Amino acid sequence: MELDALLSSARYWHWAVAGLILLALEVFAPGAIFMWLGIAALVVAIVLGMVPHMGWEWQWTLFSILSIVSIVGWRIFFKKHPLPDETSTPPLNERGREMLGRKLTLSKPIKNGVGRVRVGDTWWRVEGPDCPAGTTVVITGSRGASLVVEPVSDQNRPR
């Protein structure tokens, strides 16, 4: 009987405070569950503000329905529209991938498949076919901290 009295004394501001607390919990436990519960509680607060004599049974029923519908709806939407794996920014800590297709001049010759090239203020180890220093090469890939290069053929150079 005391529980019935406690539940029936709930006012709109109780639901509003509960909704704000649930939204604040989302900051500390992300996953969007508390967010939707908080939004459902805020909607119940608005409805209870318009219909102040709504029984606690209807309040909890409305809260439950709104919570379930919003969480299930969010999951369905998220499955149809997943976050992209690739970003529009270059990959973090993968400078070799950022330089794909860039043409450089060998600073040191490539001997036995290994040489060096200067890119900006950094010396890079390069791997590719043997070439003398001064050869123009194009970066075709990266392997660890080494750049994979190929010499630019004379046929592609403008005359």
C-alpha positions in Angstrom: 0.0 0.0 0.0 2.9 2.4 0.8 4.4 1.8 -2.6 1.1 2.6 -4.3 1.0 6.0 -2.4 4.6 6.7 -3.3 4.1 5.9 -7.0 0.8 7.9 -7.3 2.5 11.0 -5.8 4.8 11.3 -8.8 4.5 14.7 -10.5 5.8 15.9 -13.9 9.0 17.3 -12.3 9.9 13.9 -10.9 9.9 12.5 -14.4 11.9 15.5 -15.7 14.5 15.1 -13.0 14.7 11.3 -13.7 15.0 12.1 -17.4 17.9 14.5 -16.8 19.6 12.1 -14.5 19.4 9.3 -17.1 20.7 11.7 -19.8 23.6 12.5 -17.5 24.3 8.8 -17.0 24.7 8.5 -20.7 27.9 10.6 -20.5 29.5 8.2 -18.1 28.1 5.0 -19.6 27.8 5.6 -23.4 25.9 3.2 -25.5 22.7 5.2 -26.1 20.5 3.1 -23.8 20.3 5.7 -21.0 19.8 8.5 -23.6 16.6 6.9 -24.9 15.4 6.1 -21.4 16.0 9.7 -20.4 14.2 11.0 -23.5 11.3 8.7 -22.7 11.2 10.0 -19.1 11.2 13.6 -20.4 8.3 12.8 -22.8 6.3 11.4 -19.8 7.1 14.6 -17.9 5.6 16.7 -20.8 2.5 14.4 -21.1 2.0 14.5 -17.3 2.3 18.3 -17.4 -0.6 18.4 -19.9 -2.6 15.6 -18.1 -1.8 16.1 -14.4 -4.1 13.4 -13.0 -2.7 10.5 -15.0 -2.4 7.4 -12.9 1.0 6.0 -12.1 0.1 2.8 -14.0 -0.4 4.8 -17.2 2.8 6.8 -16.5 4.9 3.7 -16.2 3.2 2.1 -19.2 3.9 5.1 -21.3 7.5 5.2 -20.1 7.9 1.5 -20.9 6.4 1.7 -24.4 8.4 4.9 -25.3 11.6 3.3 -24.0 11.2 0.1 -25.9 10.1 1.7 -29.1 12.9 4.3 -29.1 15.6 1.7 -28.3 14.4 -0.8 -30.9 13.9 2.0 -33.4 17.4 3.3 -32.8 18.9 -0.1 -33.2 17.1 -0.7 -36.5 18.1 2.7 -37.8 21.7 2.1 -36.7 21.8 -1.3 -38.5 20.5 0.2 -41.7 22.9 3.2 -41.5 26.1 2.1 -39.8 29.0 4.4 -39.2 31.5 4.5 -42.0 34.8 2.6 -41.4 36.8 5.0 -43.4 37.2 8.7 -42.4 37.7 11.7 -44.7 40.9 12.4 -42.9 44.2 10.6 -43.6 44.8 7.4 -41.5 46.4 8.2 -38.1 50.0 7.2 -37.9 50.1 5.8 -41.4 52.2 8.4 -43.2 53.3 5.9 -45.8 49.7 5.5 -47.0 49.3 9.3 -47.2 52.2 9.5 -49.7 50.9 6.9 -52.2 51.4 8.1 -55.8 53.8 10.9 -54.8 56.9 11.3 -57.0 60.3 11.8 -55.4 63.9 11.9 -56.4 66.2 9.3 -54.8 68.7 10.9 -52.4 70.8 7.7 -52.1 70.9 4.8 -54.7 68.8 1.7 -54.2 71.2 -1.2 -53.9 70.1 -4.7 -53.2 66.5 -3.5 -53.1 67.1 -0.9 -50.4 67.8 2.9 -50.6 66.9 6.2 -49.0 64.9 9.3 -50.0 64.3 12.6 -48.3 60.7 13.7 -47.9 60.5 17.1 -46.3 62.8 17.0 -43.3 62.6 13.2 -42.9 64.7 10.4 -44.4 62.7 7.4 -45.4 63.9 3.9 -46.2 62.7 2.8 -49.6 62.4 -0.6 -51.2 62.4 -1.3 -54.9 64.4 -2.2 -57.9 68.1 -1.1 -58.0 68.3 2.6 -59.2 71.1 5.2 -59.1 70.7 8.4 -56.9 68.8 11.1 -58.7 66.2 8.7 -60.2 62.6 9.9 -60.1 60.5 7.3 -58.3 56.8 7.0 -57.5 55.6 5.6 -54.1 53.4 2.6 -54.8 53.0 1.3 -51.2 54.4 1.0 -47.7 55.7 -1.9 -45.8 56.1 -1.1 -42.1 58.4 2.0 -41.9 59.6 1.6 -45.5 58.2 3.1 -48.7 57.8 0.8 -51.7 58.8 2.7 -54.9 59.1 2.1 -58.6 61.1 4.2 -61.0 59.1 6.5 -63.3 59.6 5.2 -66.8 60.9 7.6 -69.5 57.7 6.9 -71.6 55.5 8.7 -69.1 57.7 11.8 -68.9 56.7 14.8 -71.0 59.1 15.7 -73.8 
